[in-house]
Amino acid sequence: MPFLLILSMLFSSIGILILVVGGTFLHSRLKAAGKKKF
């Protein structure tokens, strides 16, 4: 198994995880801000 392939797969999975976590965090922040009429 090539090392670069494993590394690229690891980075892509970490990137997807960061996107999902960041998206849900931003969504909750926007919902909270909308409730406060900020």
PQR file with spaces between the fields and no chain letter, atoms N, CA, C, O and H, PARSE charges and radii, in Angstrom:
ATOM       1  N    MET     1       0.851   -1.196    0.000 -0.4000 1.5000
ATOM       2  CA   MET     1       0.000    0.000    0.000 -0.0000 2.0000
ATOM       3  C    MET     1       0.888    1.248    0.000  0.5500 1.7000
ATOM       4  O    MET     1       1.706    1.425    0.902 -0.5500 1.4000
ATOM       5  N    PRO     2       0.730    2.101   -0.995 -0.5600 1.5000
ATOM       6  CA   PRO     2       1.565    3.300   -1.057  0.2800 2.0000
ATOM       7  C    PRO     2       1.283    4.267    0.096  0.5500 1.7000
ATOM       8  O    PRO     2       0.144    4.425    0.536 -0.5500 1.4000
ATOM       9  N    PHE     3       2.339    4.897    0.564 -0.4000 1.5000
ATOM      10  CA   PHE     3       2.234    5.798    1.714 -0.0000 2.0000
ATOM      11  C    PHE     3       1.444    7.062    1.374  0.5500 1.7000
ATOM      12  O    PHE     3       0.649    7.546    2.180 -0.5500 1.4000
ATOM      13  H    PHE     3       3.264    4.768    0.207  0.4000 1.0000
ATOM      14  N    LEU     4       1.677    7.594    0.152 -0.4000 1.5000
ATOM      15  CA   LEU     4       0.997    8.829   -0.248 -0.0000 2.0000
ATOM      16  C    LEU     4      -0.507    8.626   -0.351  0.5500 1.7000
ATOM      17  O    LEU     4      -1.279    9.533   -0.041 -0.5500 1.4000
ATOM      18  H    LEU     4       2.323    7.201   -0.503  0.4000 1.0000
ATOM      19  N    LEU     5      -0.932    7.434   -0.787 -0.4000 1.5000
ATOM      20  CA   LEU     5      -2.360    7.149   -0.905 -0.0000 2.0000
ATOM      21  C    LEU     5      -3.018    7.179    0.477  0.5500 1.7000
ATOM      22  O    LEU     5      -4.091    7.757    0.646 -0.5500 1.4000
ATOM      23  H    LEU     5      -0.305    6.697   -1.039  0.4000 1.0000
ATOM      24  N    ILE     6      -2.369    6.554    1.463 -0.4000 1.5000
ATOM      25  CA   ILE     6      -2.884    6.538    2.834 -0.0000 2.0000
ATOM      26  C    ILE     6      -2.943    7.963    3.377  0.5500 1.7000
ATOM      27  O    ILE     6      -3.918    8.349    4.023 -0.5500 1.4000
ATOM      28  H    ILE     6      -1.496    6.085    1.327  0.4000 1.0000
ATOM      29  N    LEU     7      -1.896    8.739    3.112 -0.4000 1.5000
ATOM      30  CA   LEU     7      -1.827   10.112    3.610 -0.0000 2.0000
ATOM      31  C    LEU     7      -2.941   10.967    3.001  0.5500 1.7000
ATOM      32  O    LEU     7      -3.593   11.734    3.710 -0.5500 1.4000
ATOM      33  H    LEU     7      -1.104    8.425    2.587  0.4000 1.0000
ATOM      34  N    SER     8      -3.158   10.837    1.696 -0.4000 1.5000
ATOM      35  CA   SER     8      -4.201   11.632    1.039 -0.0000 2.0000
ATOM      36  C    SER     8      -5.589   11.241    1.543  0.5500 1.7000
ATOM      37  O    SER     8      -6.453   12.099    1.724 -0.5500 1.4000
ATOM      38  H    SER     8      -2.628   10.214    1.120  0.4000 1.0000
ATOM      39  N    MET     9      -5.800    9.947    1.768 -0.4000 1.5000
ATOM      40  CA   MET     9      -7.088    9.484    2.291 -0.0000 2.0000
ATOM      41  C    MET     9      -7.316   10.027    3.697  0.5500 1.7000
ATOM      42  O    MET     9      -8.424   10.444    4.036 -0.5500 1.4000
ATOM      43  H    MET     9      -5.098    9.250    1.620  0.4000 1.0000
ATOM      44  N    LEU    10      -6.273   10.022    4.505 -0.4000 1.5000
ATOM      45  CA   LEU    10      -6.373   10.526    5.875 -0.0000 2.0000
ATOM      46  C    LEU    10      -6.707   12.012    5.868  0.5500 1.7000
ATOM      47  O    LEU    10      -7.584   12.454    6.610 -0.5500 1.4000
ATOM      48  H    LEU    10      -5.373    9.684    4.230  0.4000 1.0000
ATOM      49  N    PHE    11      -6.012   12.791    5.030 -0.4000 1.5000
ATOM      50  CA   PHE    11      -6.251   14.231    4.961 -0.0000 2.0000
ATOM      51  C    PHE    11      -7.657   14.539    4.460  0.5500 1.7000
ATOM      52  O    PHE    11      -8.307   15.459    4.956 -0.5500 1.4000
ATOM      53  H    PHE    11      -5.299   12.432    4.427  0.4000 1.0000
ATOM      54  N    SER    12      -8.129   13.771    3.476 -0.4000 1.5000
ATOM      55  CA   SER    12      -9.471   14.024    2.940 -0.0000 2.0000
ATOM      56  C    SER    12     -10.537   13.715    3.990  0.5500 1.7000
ATOM      57  O    SER    12     -11.525   14.441    4.099 -0.5500 1.4000
ATOM      58  H    SER    12      -7.601   13.023    3.073  0.4000 1.0000
ATOM      59  N    SER    13     -10.347   12.646    4.761 -0.4000 1.5000
ATOM      60  CA   SER    13     -11.320   12.301    5.792 -0.0000 2.0000
ATOM      61  C    SER    13     -11.319   13.344    6.906  0.5500 1.7000
ATOM      62  O    SER    13     -12.376   13.695    7.431 -0.5500 1.4000
ATOM      63  H    SER    13      -9.544   12.056    4.672  0.4000 1.0000
ATOM      64  N    ILE    14     -10.127   13.844    7.269 -0.4000 1.5000
ATOM      65  CA   ILE    14     -10.030   14.890    8.293 -0.0000 2.0000
ATOM      66  C    ILE    14     -10.692   16.173    7.770  0.5500 1.7000
ATOM      67  O    ILE    14     -11.388   16.859    8.517 -0.5500 1.4000
ATOM      68  H    ILE    14      -9.269   13.559    6.842  0.4000 1.0000
ATOM      69  N    GLY    15     -10.479   16.490    6.507 -0.4000 1.5000
ATOM      70  CA   GLY    15     -11.078   17.685    5.919 -0.0000 2.0000
ATOM      71  C    GLY    15     -12.600   17.617    5.930  0.5500 1.7000
ATOM      72  O    GLY    15     -13.272   18.603    6.236 -0.5500 1.4000
ATOM      73  H    GLY    15      -9.913   15.932    5.900  0.4000 1.0000
ATOM      74  N    ILE    16     -13.145   16.433    5.592 -0.4000 1.5000
ATOM      75  CA   ILE    16     -14.602   16.256    5.612 -0.0000 2.0000
ATOM      76  C    ILE    16     -15.131   16.414    7.034  0.5500 1.7000
ATOM      77  O    ILE    16     -16.176   17.028    7.249 -0.5500 1.4000
ATOM      78  H    ILE    16     -12.600   15.633    5.344  0.4000 1.0000
ATOM      79  N    LEU    17     -14.407   15.857    7.998 -0.4000 1.5000
ATOM      80  CA   LEU    17     -14.820   15.951    9.399 -0.0000 2.0000
ATOM      81  C    LEU    17     -14.845   17.408    9.857  0.5500 1.7000
ATOM      82  O    LEU    17     -15.788   17.837   10.522 -0.5500 1.4000
ATOM      83  H    LEU    17     -13.558   15.358    7.823  0.4000 1.0000
ATOM      84  N    ILE    18     -13.800   18.173    9.498 -0.4000 1.5000
ATOM      85  CA   ILE    18     -13.733   19.593    9.873 -0.0000 2.0000
ATOM      86  C    ILE    18     -14.878   20.365    9.213  0.5500 1.7000
ATOM      87  O    ILE    18     -15.485   21.233    9.840 -0.5500 1.4000
ATOM      88  H    ILE    18     -13.034   17.825    8.958  0.4000 1.0000
ATOM      89  N    LEU    19     -15.172   20.049    7.947 -0.4000 1.5000
ATOM      90  CA   LEU    19     -16.266   20.725    7.246 -0.0000 2.0000
ATOM      91  C    LEU    19     -17.600   20.446    7.927  0.5500 1.7000
ATOM      92  O    LEU    19     -18.411   21.356    8.095 -0.5500 1.4000
ATOM      93  H    LEU    19     -14.679   19.344    7.438  0.4000 1.0000
ATOM      94  N    VAL    20     -17.837   19.192    8.320 -0.4000 1.5000
ATOM      95  CA   VAL    20     -19.102   18.825    8.964 -0.0000 2.0000
ATOM      96  C    VAL    20     -19.237   19.513   10.317  0.5500 1.7000
ATOM      97  O    VAL    20     -20.278   20.094   10.624 -0.5500 1.4000
ATOM      98  H    VAL    20     -17.178   18.452    8.183  0.4000 1.0000
ATOM      99  N    VAL    21     -18.166   19.445   11.133 -0.4000 1.5000
ATOM     100  CA   VAL    21     -18.201   20.059   12.464 -0.0000 2.0000
ATOM     101  C    VAL    21     -18.351   21.578   12.349  0.5500 1.7000
ATOM     102  O    VAL    21     -19.154   22.180   13.061 -0.5500 1.4000
ATOM     103  H    VAL    21     -17.320   18.973   10.883  0.4000 1.0000
ATOM     104  N    GLY    22     -17.575   22.197   11.449 -0.4000 1.5000
ATOM     105  CA   GLY    22     -17.650   23.638   11.263 -0.0000 2.0000
ATOM     106  C    GLY    22     -19.022   24.067   10.746  0.5500 1.7000
ATOM     107  O    GLY    22     -19.554   25.091   11.174 -0.5500 1.4000
ATOM     108  H    GLY    22     -16.922   21.708   10.870  0.4000 1.0000
ATOM     109  N    GLY    23     -19.590   23.297    9.839 -0.4000 1.5000
ATOM     110  CA   GLY    23     -20.908   23.625    9.295 -0.0000 2.0000
ATOM     111  C    GLY    23     -21.992   23.565   10.359  0.5500 1.7000
ATOM     112  O    GLY    23     -22.836   24.458   10.431 -0.5500 1.4000
ATOM     113  H    GLY    23     -19.158   22.465    9.492  0.4000 1.0000
ATOM     114  N    THR    24     -21.981   22.526   11.186 -0.4000 1.5000
ATOM     115  CA   THR    24     -22.992   22.411   12.240 -0.0000 2.0000
ATOM     116  C    THR    24     -22.808   23.501   13.284  0.5500 1.7000
ATOM     117  O    THR    24     -23.791   24.030   13.803 -0.5500 1.4000
ATOM     118  H    THR    24     -21.296   21.801   11.128  0.4000 1.0000
ATOM     119  N    PHE    25     -21.550   23.846   13.603 -0.4000 1.5000
ATOM     120  CA   PHE    25     -21.265   24.897   14.586 -0.0000 2.0000
ATOM     121  C    PHE    25     -21.776   26.242   14.075  0.5500 1.7000
ATOM     122  O    PHE    25     -22.433   26.982   14.808 -0.5500 1.4000
ATOM     123  H    PHE    25     -20.752   23.416   13.181  0.4000 1.0000
ATOM     124  N    LEU    26     -21.467   26.558   12.794 -0.4000 1.5000
ATOM     125  CA   LEU    26     -21.925   27.815   12.207 -0.0000 2.0000
ATOM     126  C    LEU    26     -23.446   27.858   12.148  0.5500 1.7000
ATOM     127  O    LEU    26     -24.044   28.903   12.403 -0.5500 1.4000
ATOM     128  H    LEU    26     -20.935   25.957   12.199  0.4000 1.0000
ATOM     129  N    HIS    27     -24.073   26.744   11.815 -0.4000 1.5000
ATOM     130  CA   HIS    27     -25.531   26.686   11.711 -0.0000 2.0000
ATOM     131  C    HIS    27     -26.173   26.959   13.069  0.5500 1.7000
ATOM     132  O    HIS    27     -27.150   27.703   13.151 -0.5500 1.4000
ATOM     133  H    HIS    27     -23.587   25.895   11.608  0.4000 1.0000
ATOM     134  N    SER    28     -25.634   26.363   14.137 -0.4000 1.5000
ATOM     135  CA   SER    28     -26.193   26.573   15.477 -0.0000 2.0000
ATOM     136  C    SER    28     -25.973   28.019   15.927  0.5500 1.7000
ATOM     137  O    SER    28     -26.843   28.614   16.562 -0.5500 1.4000
ATOM     138  H    SER    28     -24.840   25.759   14.070  0.4000 1.0000
ATOM     139  N    ARG    29     -24.809   28.578   15.595 -0.4000 1.5000
ATOM     140  CA   ARG    29     -24.532   29.972   15.949 -0.0000 2.0000
ATOM     141  C    ARG    29     -25.502   30.909   15.227  0.5500 1.7000
ATOM     142  O    ARG    29     -26.001   31.863   15.824 -0.5500 1.4000
ATOM     143  H    ARG    29     -24.102   28.094   15.079  0.4000 1.0000
ATOM     144  N    LEU    30     -25.772   30.638   13.940 -0.4000 1.5000
ATOM     145  CA   LEU    30     -26.683   31.479   13.166 -0.0000 2.0000
ATOM     146  C    LEU    30     -28.109   31.369   13.698  0.5500 1.7000
ATOM     147  O    LEU    30     -28.833   32.363   13.748 -0.5500 1.4000
ATOM     148  H    LEU    30     -25.366   29.863   13.455  0.4000 1.0000
ATOM     149  N    LYS    31     -28.515   30.159   14.098 -0.4000 1.5000
ATOM     150  CA   LYS    31     -29.856   29.972   14.653 -0.0000 2.0000
ATOM     151  C    LYS    31     -30.004   30.729   15.972  0.5500 1.7000
ATOM     152  O    LYS    31     -31.031   31.360   16.226 -0.5500 1.4000
ATOM     153  H    LYS    31     -27.927   29.351   14.057  0.4000 1.0000
ATOM     154  N    ALA    32     -28.959   30.659   16.814 -0.4000 1.5000
ATOM     155  CA   ALA    32     -28.989   31.359   18.104 -0.0000 2.0000
ATOM     156  C    ALA    32     -29.021   32.871   17.874  0.5500 1.7000
ATOM     157  O    ALA    32     -29.733   33.591   18.575 -0.5500 1.4000
ATOM     158  H    ALA    32     -28.125   30.146   16.609  0.4000 1.0000
ATOM     159  N    ALA    33     -28.258   33.352   16.900 -0.4000 1.5000
ATOM     160  CA   ALA    33     -28.223   34.784   16.602 -0.0000 2.0000
ATOM     161  C    ALA    33     -29.575   35.240   16.044  0.5500 1.7000
ATOM     162  O    ALA    33     -30.023   36.349   16.336 -0.5500 1.4000
ATOM     163  H    ALA    33     -27.680   32.768   16.330  0.4000 1.0000
ATOM     164  N    GLY    34     -30.222   34.392   15.246 -0.4000 1.5000
ATOM     165  CA   GLY    34     -31.528   34.734   14.689 -0.0000 2.0000
ATOM     166  C    GLY    34     -32.592   34.827   15.782  0.5500 1.7000
ATOM     167  O    GLY    34     -33.500   35.654   15.699 -0.5500 1.4000
ATOM     168  H    GLY    34     -29.858   33.492   15.009  0.4000 1.0000
ATOM     169  N    LYS    35     -32.480   33.980   16.803 -0.4000 1.5000
ATOM     170  CA   LYS    35     -33.454   34.025   17.899 -0.0000 2.0000
ATOM     171  C    LYS    35     -33.307   35.314   18.707  0.5500 1.7000
ATOM     172  O    LYS    35     -34.288   35.861   19.209 -0.5500 1.4000
ATOM     173  H    LYS    35     -31.743   33.308   16.871  0.4000 1.0000
ATOM     174  N    LYS    36     -32.061   35.791   18.824 -0.4000 1.5000
ATOM     175  CA   LYS    36     -31.815   37.009   19.597 -0.0000 2.0000
ATOM     176  C    LYS    36     -32.071   38.285   18.790  0.5500 1.7000
ATOM     177  O    LYS    36     -31.965   39.389   19.325 -0.5500 1.4000
ATOM     178  H    LYS    36     -31.263   35.346   18.416  0.4000 1.0000
ATOM     179  N    LYS    37     -32.408   38.137   17.498 -0.4000 1.5000
ATOM     180  CA   LYS    37     -32.589   39.270   16.578 -0.0000 2.0000
ATOM     181  C    LYS    37     -31.335   40.145   16.560  0.5500 1.7000
ATOM     182  O    LYS    37     -31.424   41.372   16.523 -0.5500 1.4000
ATOM     183  H    LYS    37     -32.494   37.241   17.063  0.4000 1.0000
ATOM     184  N    PHE    38     -30.175   39.503   16.587 -0.4000 1.5000
ATOM     185  CA   PHE    38     -28.893   40.206   16.627 -0.0000 2.0000
ATOM     186  C    PHE    38     -28.575   40.798   15.270  0.5500 1.7000
ATOM     187  O    PHE    38     -27.533   41.430   15.101 -0.5500 1.4000
ATOM     188  H    PHE    38     -30.103   38.506   16.618  0.4000 1.0000
